[in-house]
Amino acid sequence: MSNGTSRMLKAVPLGDTGFHLGGGLYHRLDGQNHGQHRGELHVSGEYFTDCSLPSTVAVLNQFRDCMIEVSDSATGATGWGNCQTYVAGEWPEMGLSSR
């Protein structure tokens, strides 16, 4: 805190997965950009059956939003939020590599 004290916040995911930000043309999915102008009316989309598969994550990117519940040990306050999860480096024990 600004006065030098510390405060413990605990974040717990509300589920096992999250919303992969690679869908919807984020991060140049299929070479396209999110919000890219492609004419008067252009409707498209994508569908992934199982976003937990490594082959799907390789396409979508590991970067995703995860809903969390946060609690404050000092006040007992709780709330919900969005945590954008991202893992840097290689974690072979979790099946993550730099490709």
MARVOTI-927271 format. One record per residue (C-alpha): x, y, z; residue number from 1; residue in one letter. Coordinates in Angstrom, 1 decimal. Layout:
# residues N
X_Y_Z_NUM_A
...
***
This chain:
# residues 99
0.0_0.0_0.0_1_M
1.1_3.6_-0.3_2_S
1.8_3.8_3.4_3_N
4.3_0.8_3.2_4_G
2.0_-1.8_4.7_5_T
1.2_-5.0_2.7_6_S
-2.2_-6.6_2.1_7_R
-2.9_-10.1_0.9_8_M
-5.4_-10.5_-2.0_9_L
-6.4_-14.0_-3.0_10_K
-7.5_-14.7_-6.5_11_A
-9.4_-17.9_-7.3_12_V
-10.4_-18.9_-10.8_13_P
-14.2_-19.5_-11.2_14_L
-13.6_-22.3_-13.8_15_G
-11.0_-24.4_-15.5_16_D
-10.9_-22.4_-18.7_17_T
-11.4_-18.9_-20.0_18_G
-12.1_-16.9_-23.1_19_F
-9.1_-17.3_-25.6_20_H
-8.3_-13.8_-27.0_21_L
-7.0_-15.4_-30.2_22_G
-10.6_-15.8_-31.5_23_G
-12.5_-13.0_-33.1_24_G
-9.4_-12.0_-35.1_25_L
-7.4_-10.9_-32.0_26_Y
-3.6_-11.4_-32.5_27_H
-3.9_-11.7_-36.3_28_R
-5.9_-15.0_-36.4_29_L
-5.6_-16.3_-39.9_30_D
-3.7_-13.2_-40.9_31_G
-6.6_-10.9_-40.3_32_Q
-6.9_-8.1_-37.7_33_N
-9.7_-7.4_-35.2_34_H
-11.6_-4.4_-36.5_35_G
-10.1_-4.5_-40.0_36_Q
-12.3_-2.9_-42.6_37_H
-13.2_-5.4_-45.4_38_R
-16.0_-3.7_-47.2_39_G
-19.6_-2.6_-46.7_40_E
-20.7_-5.9_-44.9_41_L
-18.5_-8.7_-44.0_42_H
-19.8_-11.4_-41.6_43_V
-17.5_-14.2_-40.4_44_S
-16.6_-16.3_-37.4_45_G
-14.7_-19.3_-36.2_46_E
-15.6_-22.3_-34.1_47_Y
-13.3_-24.5_-32.0_48_F
-14.7_-27.7_-30.6_49_T
-12.3_-28.0_-27.6_50_D
-10.1_-25.1_-26.5_51_C
-8.2_-27.3_-24.1_52_S
-6.4_-29.2_-26.9_53_L
-2.8_-28.2_-27.5_54_P
-3.5_-28.0_-31.3_55_S
-6.3_-25.5_-30.7_56_T
-4.2_-23.4_-28.2_57_V
-1.5_-23.3_-30.9_58_A
-3.9_-21.5_-33.2_59_V
-5.7_-19.3_-30.7_60_L
-2.7_-18.4_-28.6_61_N
-2.5_-19.1_-24.8_62_Q
-3.5_-15.6_-23.9_63_F
-7.0_-15.7_-22.4_64_R
-9.4_-14.0_-20.0_65_D
-10.3_-15.9_-16.9_66_C
-13.0_-14.9_-14.5_67_M
-11.8_-14.8_-10.9_68_I
-13.1_-14.2_-7.4_69_E
-10.9_-11.9_-5.3_70_V
-10.9_-11.7_-1.5_71_S
-9.1_-9.3_0.7_72_D
-7.7_-10.8_3.9_73_S
-7.5_-7.4_5.7_74_A
-11.2_-6.5_5.2_75_T
-12.9_-9.7_4.2_76_G
-14.2_-8.0_1.1_77_A
-14.8_-10.1_-2.0_78_T
-15.4_-9.3_-5.6_79_G
-15.2_-10.7_-9.1_80_W
-13.0_-9.7_-11.9_81_G
-11.3_-10.6_-15.2_82_N
-7.7_-11.8_-15.1_83_C
-5.8_-12.0_-18.4_84_Q
-3.6_-15.0_-18.0_85_T
-0.3_-15.3_-19.8_86_Y
2.6_-17.6_-19.2_87_V
6.1_-16.6_-20.2_88_A
8.9_-19.1_-20.9_89_G
8.8_-22.8_-21.1_90_E
6.9_-24.9_-18.6_91_W
7.2_-28.5_-19.9_92_P
5.5_-30.0_-16.8_93_E
2.3_-28.0_-17.9_94_M
2.8_-28.9_-21.6_95_G
3.9_-25.3_-22.5_96_L
6.8_-24.6_-24.7_97_S
8.0_-21.8_-26.9_98_S
6.9_-23.9_-29.9_99_R
***
